[in-house]
Amino acid sequence: MAPPLLLLVGLPGSGKTTLARRWEAEHHARCLTPDGWMEPLFGADESRSRRWALEGGLLRSVAARVLTLGVGVVLDCGLWTRQERGPSRARGEALGAGAQLHFLGVLPEELWRLEARNRGLPPATFPITRAELREWLRWFQRPEADEQEPRA
């Protein structure tokens, strides 16, 4: 049986990391979440270029290696655009993973539950402002139906 690859799509505050941790335990998979890697690698610098190097390079390489070892992966990177999602899914499928895309479609006004998160940030988690969230909402592309179809 192919190891599962779960690609989580959603903005901060949509519940990706909560779902990722649950899925990791239920499927004995490895969860790869950028927040846990940013601070150890780069300190408190949350620059977009560093995050992209992590998400677009290192985490996808680690995911590929884990999948080749026959272990499932939960990729908790947000995958905000179709251009990010397509290659991630294709690479997983090329490695024999049963790739699934899961969209957490939370209403924009619900996303600001991040305010409570900002007050009690877990370790290695960065605060998010309302201005950042508004900007990210403009960048975000909801997955189309064809992207959400299960593939083996």
Buried (B, 14 or more C-beta within 10 A) or exposed (E): EBBBBBBBBBBBBBBBBEBBBEBBEEBEBBBBBBBBBBBEEBEEEBEEEBBEBBBBEBBBEBBBEBBEEEBBBBBBBBBBEEEBBEEBBEBBBEBBBBBBBBBBEBEEEEBBBBBEBBEEEEEEBBEBEEEBBEEBEEEBBEBEEEBEEEBE
